[in-house]
Amino acid sequence: MEAFRILITGGAGFIGSAVIRYLVENTSHVVANLDKLTYAGNLDSVAAVSSSDQYRFYQVDVCDCAALDKVFAEFQPDAVMHLAAESHVDRSIDGPADFIETNIVGTYTLLEATRSYWQGLPTERKAAFRFHHISTDEVYGDLHGTDDLFTETTPYAPSSPYSASKASSDHLVRAWQRTYGLPTLVTNCSNNYGPYHFPEKLIPHMILNALAGKPLPVYGDGNQIRDWLYVEDHARALVKVVTEGEVGETYNIGGHNEKRNIEVVRTLCSLLEELAADQKPAGVARYEDLITFVKDRPGHDVRYAIDASKIERELGWKPEETFETGLRKTVAWYLNNREWWQRVLNGDYQLGRLGEKA
Ligand code: NAD
């Protein structure tokens, strides 16, 4: 396949960094990582590929129109993969402003910068150009029946400031395709997990608390159901969509792994019993004894589950990991990569950021 130049926003985050590592390690595509480096951005996550000729970095805010224009003019992308976002639901409840700014205004600003660049491209490059917006299944709200699945035509019904801001950005992207003909694609994915996941998210939070002998806080009764996908499977799916997907289409991406939160935490505890029995903190008999139930978050969605048959049928993508194999790999990764998460926990991952430019 011909090598593309792909501009990736949010490439210092959890999923964006997995996409970048995948592209540099497995393809000849050239990538530019455009990231503001908020608390969630961590260049350690792309350290394995950052010296490659296929990689460059721009410390830029997606809300900064002039800086975006400059990056487009300099990098001359064939495609944009837009992952930059504020992504943590709890933070969106405590302070929605950044979510409105980055997820809605930032997407609008990026769409406009992309449109202005795309309109100036020669005919052939213009036709081949792609804008891929990466979104979440949380835009669909939640499911209460046991058999229902989110499909690409499920009506939007977001519950949290996070999911409402992502829903807004999806609408903007589709409107830019309908109104201006910008060649866009949208993907909506279920919960991801895997290596390099910021420790505030459920799975790494539980692993690191367990290793520190701290309580494992489970919201409500722990019966909320999430559909889990290993992040490297998501990265492969995203690359398939941007290179082979049909313009104007939406693809749902999921792992067919519906699990109750409490089940996820118990499985993590048993994997830790097996893989880290010798690292148990003093006074802890079983990792599972650390589980504590805490007051549920407001508006907590009950169940998410994705019907990913369209991407499988049309683009031939399927997850390679089951929940069991993916979770085992994830626990082993956190046990073997203490330096990565210790630098996050002690704040060192943010050192030397100012002035760190492409
Ligand atoms: P993340 O929070 O780990 O990373 C987000 C990245 O965006 C960070 O590197 C951050 O520095 C950057 N960023 C934030 N604001 C920015 C701004 N104004 N300008 C430039 N960069 C900025 O998020 P993630 O989990 O990797 O998610 C990536 C995308 O995938 C998001 O759009 C999210 O909505 C979507 N998504 C995530 C999941 C999941 O389970 N994590 C599932 C489905 C979809």
Residues whose N, C-alpha, C, O or C-beta is under 5 A from the ligand:
A	BS01	NAD	G10 G11 A12 G13 F14 I15 G16 L34 D35 K36 L37 T38 A40 G41 N42 V60 D61 V62 C63 H82 L83 A84 A85 E86 S87 T102 G106 I134 S135 T136 C189 S190 N191 N192
